[in-house]
């Protein structure tokens, strides 16, 4: 979830907690392993536009250069002998 990785100074600018009585921090990143947050449910604010949501979510995209990502993966012809081994 983006609240575990992104730094947001005011979570309430983007999200609402479904139960206002829940204990919840005002900023992120959030350590969801904290037992106080076990039952917390967070939703996007309804008044946010799709563009505002996407701006926040784009911060989650990998920042590595394209060439670096391409070099990590194999081409289809490199895996043809092993791709169906699990079947």
Biopython code that builds the backbone (N, CA, C, O; Angstrom):
import numpy as np
from Bio.PDB.StructureBuilder import StructureBuilder

atoms = [
    (1, "UNK", "N", (0.837, -1.180, 0.000)),
    (1, "UNK", "CA", (0.000, 0.000, 0.000)),
    (1, "UNK", "C", (0.882, 1.244, 0.000)),
    (1, "UNK", "O", (1.974, 1.237, 0.567)),
    (2, "UNK", "N", (0.414, 2.288, -0.625)),
    (2, "UNK", "CA", (1.235, 3.482, -0.763)),
    (2, "UNK", "C", (1.544, 4.156, 0.572)),
    (2, "UNK", "O", (2.567, 4.832, 0.683)),
    (3, "UNK", "N", (0.713, 3.997, 1.567)),
    (3, "UNK", "CA", (0.980, 4.641, 2.855)),
    (3, "UNK", "C", (2.151, 4.004, 3.593)),
    (3, "UNK", "O", (2.684, 4.588, 4.535)),
    (4, "UNK", "N", (2.546, 2.827, 3.174)),
    (4, "UNK", "CA", (3.689, 2.170, 3.797)),
    (4, "UNK", "C", (5.010, 2.605, 3.170)),
    (4, "UNK", "O", (6.070, 2.431, 3.772)),
    (5, "UNK", "N", (4.955, 3.167, 1.972)),
    (5, "UNK", "CA", (6.198, 3.503, 1.279)),
    (5, "UNK", "C", (6.367, 4.981, 0.975)),
    (5, "UNK", "O", (7.492, 5.480, 0.972)),
    (6, "UNK", "N", (5.283, 5.689, 0.721)),
    (6, "UNK", "CA", (5.389, 7.099, 0.361)),
    (6, "UNK", "C", (5.469, 7.998, 1.589)),
    (6, "UNK", "O", (4.931, 7.685, 2.651)),
    (7, "UNK", "N", (6.150, 9.113, 1.416)),
    (7, "UNK", "CA", (6.191, 10.114, 2.468)),
    (7, "UNK", "C", (5.116, 11.152, 2.157)),
    (7, "UNK", "O", (5.209, 11.889, 1.175)),
    (8, "UNK", "N", (4.109, 11.196, 2.999)),
    (8, "UNK", "CA", (3.005, 12.135, 2.844)),
    (8, "UNK", "C", (2.907, 12.910, 4.158)),
    (8, "UNK", "O", (2.777, 12.319, 5.230)),
    (9, "UNK", "N", (2.969, 14.225, 4.064)),
    (9, "UNK", "CA", (2.967, 15.032, 5.293)),
    (9, "UNK", "C", (1.604, 15.061, 5.971)),
    (9, "UNK", "O", (1.528, 15.099, 7.199)),
    (10, "UNK", "N", (0.530, 15.044, 5.193)),
    (10, "UNK", "CA", (-0.820, 15.023, 5.750)),
    (10, "UNK", "C", (-1.631, 13.939, 5.050)),
    (10, "UNK", "O", (-2.111, 14.145, 3.935)),
    (11, "UNK", "N", (-1.784, 12.803, 5.688)),
    (11, "UNK", "CA", (-2.545, 11.696, 5.105)),
    (11, "UNK", "C", (-3.975, 12.135, 4.795)),
    (11, "UNK", "O", (-4.575, 11.686, 3.819)),
    (12, "UNK", "N", (-4.504, 13.002, 5.621)),
    (12, "UNK", "CA", (-5.891, 13.446, 5.433)),
    (12, "UNK", "C", (-6.089, 14.242, 4.136)),
    (12, "UNK", "O", (-7.229, 14.472, 3.732)),
    (13, "UNK", "N", (-5.012, 14.662, 3.484)),
    (13, "UNK", "CA", (-5.132, 15.338, 2.192)),
    (13, "UNK", "C", (-5.590, 14.373, 1.100)),
    (13, "UNK", "O", (-6.161, 14.795, 0.095)),
    (14, "UNK", "N", (-5.340, 13.091, 1.298)),
    (14, "UNK", "CA", (-5.657, 12.085, 0.288)),
    (14, "UNK", "C", (-6.609, 10.989, 0.763)),
    (14, "UNK", "O", (-7.363, 10.425, -0.030)),
    (15, "UNK", "N", (-6.568, 10.694, 2.064)),
    (15, "UNK", "CA", (-7.285, 9.535, 2.581)),
    (15, "UNK", "C", (-8.161, 9.888, 3.775)),
    (15, "UNK", "O", (-7.945, 10.891, 4.457)),
    (16, "UNK", "N", (-9.159, 9.031, 4.010)),
    (16, "UNK", "CA", (-9.972, 9.114, 5.219)),
    (16, "UNK", "C", (-9.932, 7.758, 5.914)),
    (16, "UNK", "O", (-9.861, 6.714, 5.265)),
    (17, "UNK", "N", (-9.977, 7.792, 7.214)),
    (17, "UNK", "CA", (-10.038, 6.570, 8.008)),
    (17, "UNK", "C", (-11.513, 6.252, 8.188)),
    (17, "UNK", "O", (-12.291, 7.118, 8.587)),
    (18, "UNK", "N", (-11.909, 5.003, 7.893)),
    (18, "UNK", "CA", (-13.325, 4.657, 7.932)),
    (18, "UNK", "C", (-13.927, 4.775, 9.324)),
    (18, "UNK", "O", (-15.112, 5.081, 9.459)),
    (19, "UNK", "N", (-13.138, 4.541, 10.349)),
    (19, "UNK", "CA", (-13.616, 4.701, 11.717)),
    (19, "UNK", "C", (-12.830, 5.841, 12.365)),
    (19, "UNK", "O", (-11.669, 5.650, 12.728)),
    (20, "UNK", "N", (-13.425, 7.003, 12.515)),
    (20, "UNK", "CA", (-12.683, 8.162, 13.040)),
    (20, "UNK", "C", (-12.134, 7.976, 14.449)),
    (20, "UNK", "O", (-11.246, 8.721, 14.864)),
    (21, "UNK", "N", (-12.642, 7.000, 15.191)),
    (21, "UNK", "CA", (-12.155, 6.773, 16.550)),
    (21, "UNK", "C", (-10.849, 5.978, 16.576)),
    (21, "UNK", "O", (-10.227, 5.840, 17.630)),
    (22, "UNK", "N", (-10.434, 5.459, 15.428)),
    (22, "UNK", "CA", (-9.197, 4.676, 15.354)),
    (22, "UNK", "C", (-7.983, 5.563, 15.612)),
    (22, "UNK", "O", (-7.978, 6.747, 15.275)),
    (23, "UNK", "N", (-6.962, 4.971, 16.212)),
    (23, "UNK", "CA", (-5.689, 5.651, 16.404)),
    (23, "UNK", "C", (-4.945, 5.554, 15.077)),
    (23, "UNK", "O", (-4.736, 4.460, 14.554)),
    (24, "UNK", "N", (-4.545, 6.705, 14.534)),
    (24, "UNK", "CA", (-3.901, 6.692, 13.233)),
    (24, "UNK", "C", (-2.955, 7.881, 13.120)),
    (24, "UNK", "O", (-3.295, 8.981, 13.554)),
    (25, "UNK", "N", (-1.776, 7.675, 12.544)),
    (25, "UNK", "CA", (-0.830, 8.793, 12.417)),
    (25, "UNK", "C", (-1.308, 9.823, 11.388)),
    (25, "UNK", "O", (-2.159, 9.530, 10.548)),
    (26, "UNK", "N", (-0.755, 11.014, 11.467)),
    (26, "UNK", "CA", (-1.143, 12.068, 10.529)),
    (26, "UNK", "C", (-0.279, 12.072, 9.277)),
    (26, "UNK", "O", (-0.668, 12.642, 8.257)),
    (27, "UNK", "N", (0.897, 11.439, 9.344)),
    (27, "UNK", "CA", (1.820, 11.426, 8.210)),
    (27, "UNK", "C", (2.242, 10.002, 7.888)),
    (27, "UNK", "O", (2.057, 9.090, 8.694)),
    (28, "UNK", "N", (2.805, 9.821, 6.714)),
    (28, "UNK", "CA", (3.298, 8.500, 6.319)),
    (28, "UNK", "C", (4.754, 8.640, 5.913)),
    (28, "UNK", "O", (5.181, 9.767, 5.662)),
    (29, "UNK", "N", (5.534, 7.599, 5.830)),
    (29, "UNK", "CA", (5.130, 6.196, 5.752)),
    (29, "UNK", "C", (4.652, 5.646, 7.098)),
    (29, "UNK", "O", (5.037, 6.111, 8.170)),
    (30, "UNK", "N", (3.800, 4.640, 6.981)),
    (30, "UNK", "CA", (3.183, 4.005, 8.147)),
    (30, "UNK", "C", (3.719, 2.591, 8.298)),
    (30, "UNK", "O", (3.827, 1.844, 7.326)),
    (31, "UNK", "N", (4.046, 2.244, 9.507)),
    (31, "UNK", "CA", (4.478, 0.881, 9.814)),
    (31, "UNK", "C", (3.235, 0.068, 10.156)),
    (31, "UNK", "O", (2.750, 0.099, 11.287)),
    (32, "UNK", "N", (2.724, -0.664, 9.158)),
    (32, "UNK", "CA", (1.475, -1.409, 9.345)),
    (32, "UNK", "C", (1.632, -2.600, 10.289)),
    (32, "UNK", "O", (0.638, -3.230, 10.649)),
    (33, "UNK", "N", (2.847, -2.915, 10.692)),
    (33, "UNK", "CA", (3.027, -4.005, 11.655)),
    (33, "UNK", "C", (2.662, -3.564, 13.075)),
    (33, "UNK", "O", (2.577, -4.399, 13.975)),
    (34, "UNK", "N", (2.450, -2.292, 13.281)),
    (34, "UNK", "CA", (2.030, -1.763, 14.578)),
    (34, "UNK", "C", (0.647, -2.333, 14.909)),
    (34, "UNK", "O", (-0.290, -2.157, 14.130)),
    (35, "UNK", "N", (0.504, -3.012, 16.049)),
    (35, "UNK", "CA", (-0.785, -3.616, 16.420)),
    (35, "UNK", "C", (-1.939, -2.604, 16.538)),
    (35, "UNK", "O", (-3.103, -2.977, 16.392)),
    (36, "UNK", "N", (-1.619, -1.328, 16.801)),
    (36, "UNK", "CA", (-2.668, -0.310, 16.900)),
    (36, "UNK", "C", (-3.383, -0.097, 15.571)),
    (36, "UNK", "O", (-4.520, 0.373, 15.548)),
    (37, "UNK", "N", (-2.726, -0.441, 14.461)),
    (37, "UNK", "CA", (-3.295, -0.210, 13.132)),
    (37, "UNK", "C", (-3.922, -1.461, 12.530)),
    (37, "UNK", "O", (-4.308, -1.461, 11.361)),
    (38, "UNK", "N", (-4.027, -2.521, 13.317)),
    (38, "UNK", "CA", (-4.512, -3.801, 12.806)),
    (38, "UNK", "C", (-5.916, -3.706, 12.207)),
    (38, "UNK", "O", (-6.187, -4.335, 11.185)),
    (39, "UNK", "N", (-6.787, -2.954, 12.808)),
    (39, "UNK", "CA", (-8.181, -2.879, 12.341)),
    (39, "UNK", "C", (-8.466, -1.629, 11.510)),
    (39, "UNK", "O", (-9.598, -1.426, 11.072)),
    (40, "UNK", "N", (-7.463, -0.798, 11.290)),
    (40, "UNK", "CA", (-7.668, 0.467, 10.575)),
    (40, "UNK", "C", (-7.929, 0.203, 9.095)),
    (40, "UNK", "O", (-7.233, -0.586, 8.456)),
    (41, "UNK", "N", (-8.931, 0.870, 8.572)),
    (41, "UNK", "CA", (-9.255, 0.811, 7.145)),
    (41, "UNK", "C", (-9.172, 2.231, 6.607)),
    (41, "UNK", "O", (-9.745, 3.158, 7.178)),
    (42, "UNK", "N", (-8.455, 2.390, 5.505)),
    (42, "UNK", "CA", (-8.229, 3.699, 4.908)),
    (42, "UNK", "C", (-8.772, 3.683, 3.484)),
    (42, "UNK", "O", (-8.548, 2.731, 2.736)),
    (43, "UNK", "N", (-9.486, 4.743, 3.119)),
    (43, "UNK", "CA", (-10.026, 4.883, 1.762)),
    (43, "UNK", "C", (-9.609, 6.224, 1.180)),
    (43, "UNK", "O", (-9.317, 7.179, 1.901)),
    (44, "UNK", "N", (-9.590, 6.267, -0.166)),
    (44, "UNK", "CA", (-9.340, 7.543, -0.835)),
    (44, "UNK", "C", (-10.448, 8.518, -0.451)),
    (44, "UNK", "O", (-11.591, 8.112, -0.241)),
    (45, "UNK", "N", (-10.117, 9.786, -0.360)),
    (45, "UNK", "CA", (-11.144, 10.806, -0.161)),
    (45, "UNK", "C", (-11.999, 10.874, -1.418)),
    (45, "UNK", "O", (-11.476, 10.820, -2.531)),
    (46, "UNK", "N", (-13.285, 10.989, -1.247)),
    (46, "UNK", "CA", (-14.204, 10.992, -2.389)),
    (46, "UNK", "C", (-14.088, 12.251, -3.241)),
    (46, "UNK", "O", (-14.429, 12.225, -4.424)),
    (47, "UNK", "N", (-13.618, 13.340, -2.666)),
    (47, "UNK", "CA", (-13.512, 14.581, -3.430)),
    (47, "UNK", "C", (-12.224, 14.697, -4.243)),
    (47, "UNK", "O", (-12.020, 15.695, -4.934)),
    (48, "UNK", "N", (-11.348, 13.684, -4.168)),
    (48, "UNK", "CA", (-10.122, 13.698, -4.967)),
    (48, "UNK", "C", (-10.429, 13.365, -6.420)),
    (48, "UNK", "O", (-11.239, 12.485, -6.712)),
    (49, "UNK", "N", (-9.782, 14.068, -7.307)),
    (49, "UNK", "CA", (-9.948, 13.756, -8.722)),
    (49, "UNK", "C", (-9.058, 12.575, -9.084)),
    (49, "UNK", "O", (-8.126, 12.236, -8.354)),
    (50, "UNK", "N", (-9.352, 11.966, -10.197)),
    (50, "UNK", "CA", (-8.534, 10.853, -10.688)),
    (50, "UNK", "C", (-7.098, 11.321, -10.927)),
    (50, "UNK", "O", (-6.152, 10.578, -10.668)),
    (51, "UNK", "N", (-6.936, 12.523, -11.410)),
    (51, "UNK", "CA", (-5.608, 13.078, -11.665)),
    (51, "UNK", "C", (-4.802, 13.196, -10.371)),
    (51, "UNK", "O", (-3.615, 12.873, -10.352)),
    (52, "UNK", "N", (-5.431, 13.650, -9.300)),
    (52, "UNK", "CA", (-4.734, 13.768, -8.013)),
    (52, "UNK", "C", (-4.319, 12.398, -7.490)),
    (52, "UNK", "O", (-3.230, 12.253, -6.936)),
    (53, "UNK", "N", (-5.158, 11.411, -7.656)),
    (53, "UNK", "CA", (-4.811, 10.045, -7.238)),
    (53, "UNK", "C", (-3.628, 9.529, -8.028)),
    (53, "UNK", "O", (-2.688, 8.963, -7.469)),
    (54, "UNK", "N", (-3.683, 9.729, -9.331)),
    (54, "UNK", "CA", (-2.600, 9.231, -10.191)),
    (54, "UNK", "C", (-1.278, 9.928, -9.907)),
    (54, "UNK", "O", (-0.220, 9.304, -9.981)),
    (55, "UNK", "N", (-1.330, 11.206, -9.586)),
    (55, "UNK", "CA", (-0.086, 11.921, -9.242)),
    (55, "UNK", "C", (0.586, 11.280, -8.032)),
    (55, "UNK", "O", (1.806, 11.120, -7.999)),
    (56, "UNK", "N", (-0.206, 10.924, -7.062)),
    (56, "UNK", "CA", (0.346, 10.277, -5.875)),
    (56, "UNK", "C", (0.857, 8.879, -6.216)),
    (56, "UNK", "O", (1.946, 8.494, -5.792)),
    (57, "UNK", "N", (0.080, 8.126, -6.973)),
    (57, "UNK", "CA", (0.462, 6.751, -7.304)),
    (57, "UNK", "C", (1.694, 6.680, -8.202)),
    (57, "UNK", "O", (2.430, 5.694, -8.147)),
    (58, "UNK", "N", (1.937, 7.691, -9.023)),
    (58, "UNK", "CA", (3.126, 7.663, -9.877)),
    (58, "UNK", "C", (4.404, 7.702, -9.059)),
    (58, "UNK", "O", (5.458, 7.288, -9.541)),
    (59, "UNK", "N", (4.329, 8.182, -7.853)),
    (59, "UNK", "CA", (5.509, 8.184, -6.985)),
    (59, "UNK", "C", (5.918, 6.774, -6.582)),
    (59, "UNK", "O", (7.038, 6.558, -6.119)),
    (60, "UNK", "N", (5.012, 5.811, -6.759)),
    (60, "UNK", "CA", (5.308, 4.420, -6.431)),
    (60, "UNK", "C", (6.031, 3.691, -7.569)),
    (60, "UNK", "O", (6.584, 2.609, -7.369)),
    (61, "UNK", "N", (6.020, 4.286, -8.747)),
    (61, "UNK", "CA", (6.654, 3.638, -9.891)),
    (61, "UNK", "C", (8.155, 3.548, -9.684)),
    (61, "UNK", "O", (8.746, 4.409, -9.032)),
    (62, "UNK", "N", (8.777, 2.513, -10.234)),
    (62, "UNK", "CA", (10.230, 2.357, -10.074)),
    (62, "UNK", "C", (10.975, 3.547, -10.666)),
    (62, "UNK", "O", (10.598, 4.079, -11.711)),
    (63, "UNK", "N", (12.017, 3.947, -9.995)),
    (63, "UNK", "CA", (12.806, 5.087, -10.447)),
    (63, "UNK", "C", (14.052, 4.674, -11.225)),
    (63, "UNK", "O", (14.815, 5.530, -11.671)),
    (64, "UNK", "N", (14.261, 3.373, -11.390)),
    (64, "UNK", "CA", (15.434, 2.887, -12.119)),
    (64, "UNK", "C", (15.283, 3.179, -13.610)),
    (64, "UNK", "O", (14.165, 3.217, -14.125)),
    (65, "UNK", "N", (16.388, 3.384, -14.296)),
    (65, "UNK", "CA", (16.322, 3.606, -15.743)),
    (65, "UNK", "C", (15.781, 2.368, -16.467)),
    (65, "UNK", "O", (15.938, 1.236, -16.009)),
    (66, "UNK", "N", (15.153, 2.619, -17.588)),
    (66, "UNK", "CA", (14.551, 1.545, -18.380)),
    (66, "UNK", "C", (15.567, 0.444, -18.688)),
    (66, "UNK", "O", (15.252, -0.736, -18.529)),
    (67, "UNK", "N", (16.751, 0.793, -19.114)),
    (67, "UNK", "CA", (17.765, -0.190, -19.490)),
    (67, "UNK", "C", (18.084, -1.119, -18.316)),
    (67, "UNK", "O", (18.297, -2.315, -18.512)),
    (68, "UNK", "N", (18.118, -0.582, -17.120)),
    (68, "UNK", "CA", (18.401, -1.387, -15.930)),
    (68, "UNK", "C", (17.312, -2.439, -15.715)),
    (68, "UNK", "O", (17.612, -3.585, -15.378)),
    (69, "UNK", "N", (16.049, -2.052, -15.907)),
    (69, "UNK", "CA", (14.945, -3.006, -15.754)),
    (69, "UNK", "C", (14.972, -4.069, -16.848)),
    (69, "UNK", "O", (14.749, -5.248, -16.571)),
    (70, "UNK", "N", (15.236, -3.671, -18.066)),
    (70, "UNK", "CA", (15.268, -4.609, -19.187)),
    (70, "UNK", "C", (16.355, -5.650, -18.973)),
    (70, "UNK", "O", (16.153, -6.827, -19.270)),
    (71, "UNK", "N", (17.481, -5.236, -18.473)),
    (71, "UNK", "CA", (18.601, -6.168, -18.274)),
    (71, "UNK", "C", (18.310, -7.224, -17.210)),
    (71, "UNK", "O", (18.987, -8.251, -17.176)),
    (72, "UNK", "N", (17.339, -7.005, -16.355)),
    (72, "UNK", "CA", (16.998, -7.971, -15.298)),
    (72, "UNK", "C", (16.167, -9.147, -15.812)),
    (72, "UNK", "O", (16.116, -10.197, -15.172)),
    (73, "UNK", "N", (15.531, -8.979, -16.940)),
    (73, "UNK", "CA", (14.585, -9.983, -17.421)),
    (73, "UNK", "C", (15.123, -10.747, -18.621)),
    (73, "UNK", "O", (16.037, -10.295, -19.311)),
    (74, "UNK", "N", (14.527, -11.926, -18.856)),
    (74, "UNK", "CA", (14.941, -12.769, -19.979)),
    (74, "UNK", "C", (13.949, -12.655, -21.119)),
    (74, "UNK", "O", (12.769, -12.363, -20.924)),
    (75, "UNK", "N", (14.454, -12.888, -22.293)),
    (75, "UNK", "CA", (13.622, -12.894, -23.498)),
    (75, "UNK", "C", (12.878, -14.233, -23.564)),
    (75, "UNK", "O", (13.335, -15.218, -22.985)),
    (76, "UNK", "N", (11.739, -14.278, -24.263)),
    (76, "UNK", "CA", (10.967, -15.527, -24.345)),
    (76, "UNK", "C", (11.785, -16.721, -24.826)),
    (76, "UNK", "O", (11.633, -17.823, -24.300)),
    (77, "UNK", "N", (12.640, -16.518, -25.808)),
    (77, "UNK", "CA", (13.430, -17.645, -26.324)),
    (77, "UNK", "C", (14.468, -18.145, -25.320)),
    (77, "UNK", "O", (15.004, -19.240, -25.484)),
    (78, "UNK", "N", (14.756, -17.362, -24.290)),
    (78, "UNK", "CA", (15.710, -17.776, -23.266)),
    (78, "UNK", "C", (15.070, -18.662, -22.192)),
    (78, "UNK", "O", (15.782, -19.309, -21.424)),
    (79, "UNK", "N", (13.753, -18.698, -22.132)),
    (79, "UNK", "CA", (13.078, -19.470, -21.086)),
    (79, "UNK", "C", (12.167, -20.569, -21.628)),
    (79, "UNK", "O", (11.494, -21.245, -20.851)),
    (80, "UNK", "N", (12.136, -20.755, -22.924)),
    (80, "UNK", "CA", (11.201, -21.717, -23.521)),
    (80, "UNK", "C", (11.340, -23.123, -22.951)),
    (80, "UNK", "O", (10.341, -23.833, -22.837)),
    (81, "UNK", "N", (12.531, -23.539, -22.594)),
    (81, "UNK", "CA", (12.744, -24.891, -22.081)),
    (81, "UNK", "C", (12.255, -25.060, -20.648)),
    (81, "UNK", "O", (11.985, -26.184, -20.223)),
    (82, "UNK", "N", (12.138, -23.992, -19.909)),
    (82, "UNK", "CA", (11.794, -24.106, -18.486)),
    (82, "UNK", "C", (10.452, -23.494, -18.103)),
    (82, "UNK", "O", (9.966, -23.727, -16.996)),
    (83, "UNK", "N", (9.852, -22.725, -18.984)),
    (83, "UNK", "CA", (8.647, -21.990, -18.633)),
    (83, "UNK", "C", (7.472, -22.897, -18.275)),
    (83, "UNK", "O", (6.609, -22.488, -17.497)),
    (84, "UNK", "N", (7.411, -24.094, -18.809)),
    (84, "UNK", "CA", (6.277, -24.993, -18.553)),
    (84, "UNK", "C", (6.638, -26.138, -17.610)),
    (84, "UNK", "O", (5.866, -27.089, -17.496)),
    (85, "UNK", "N", (7.752, -26.082, -16.950)),
    (85, "UNK", "CA", (8.180, -27.154, -16.045)),
    (85, "UNK", "C", (7.208, -27.398, -14.908)),
    (85, "UNK", "O", (7.110, -28.526, -14.423)),
    (86, "UNK", "N", (6.499, -26.393, -14.473)),
    (86, "UNK", "CA", (5.585, -26.546, -13.336)),
    (86, "UNK", "C", (4.299, -27.279, -13.706)),
    (86, "UNK", "O", (3.541, -27.676, -12.820)),
    (87, "UNK", "N", (4.040, -27.466, -15.000)),
    (87, "UNK", "CA", (2.803, -28.109, -15.440)),
    (87, "UNK", "C", (2.961, -29.622, -15.478)),
    (87, "UNK", "O", (2.018, -30.333, -15.826)),
]
sb = StructureBuilder()
sb.init_structure("model")
sb.init_model(0)
sb.init_chain("A")
sb.init_seg("    ")
for serial, (resi, resn, name, xyz) in enumerate(atoms, 1):
    if name == "N":
        sb.init_residue(resn, " ", resi, " ")
    sb.init_atom(name, np.array(xyz, "f"), 0.0, 1.0, " ", f" {name:<3s}", serial, name[0])
structure = sb.get_structure()
